[in-house]
Structures are given as structure tokens and as C-alpha cells.
Amino acid sequence: MKIAADRVLGIALIGLAAFIAVQAVQLEMPFSYEPVGPKAFPVGLSILLTILSLVMIFRPGPNGQWPHKALALKLLLVLVLLLAFAVLFTQLGFIVSSLLVVTALARLFDATWGKALLTGVLMSVIGYFLFTTALGISLPSGYWFDTFI
């Protein structure tokens, strides 16, 4: 049954990759601010997703076990935290939303409060400066904090 599930998921992911590629190709910007344009990243990801999906179809994994309830709950909470990050990203900005989510993720996987908070602070601040300085990507400071910054 697991082999059939891998193949069905692989086919579904190829459909998702095709959808992403079609949407990316239709993306038009009035000006280009980078050499390859805004289409390159989603098209590249859709190609990678297609290749990995083909691997799932032609070489499905061995039969496996579902995770036990505690791990399944943690994985569900990870998904909820990542969705919360996506929702709060523009309102709170990159640093605050990253700090909250990384700290919550670290606590979810049994880090102490001190280590979780330190990890959240370091990852959000270092990540912000890597994106803005090294890569030249502008990140939101957050609608709620625009008046302060």
C-alpha cells in the first residue's frame, strides 16, 4: 500500500509543479530588477519538484510506519507554526515573526526556554542581515512597526 501511496503522491506533486511553472511563466513585472527576473526561482523549484516526484514514482520507498501520535502532533504543530509565520510575516515583519516561530519550534522539540530564545534571536537577526545585506533582498519591517522604524 505504501508503494501505491508514494506513486499517487508523486503524480500529485508533478501536477503541483506544473501549476507552479504555469503561474511563474505568466508572471509579468513592469521592470526587471535582477538579471534573471522573478520567474527563475519558481520555475527552478518546479523543475526540482518534478525531478524528485519522478524519483517517488519510479523508486518508491519501502513500507514504513506512520509516526506515533506524539510525533504526528508535533508535525501538525510545525505546520501550524509555519502557517502562522506566513500570516504574520507582513504584519510583524521578518525579525519579530522569525523570532516567535523559531522560539516556538525550538520549544516544541524540547529546547529549554533560554536556548530556544537565544536560537530565535540569533536566527532572526542573522537571517535578516544575510537576506538584506548579503543577498540584497528587502524584508518587511512589519505594518505594526512602520511608525517606529
Helices and strands as residue ranges (DSSP letters): H 2-25, H 40-58, H 69-92, H 94-108, H 113-129, I 130-134, G 143-145
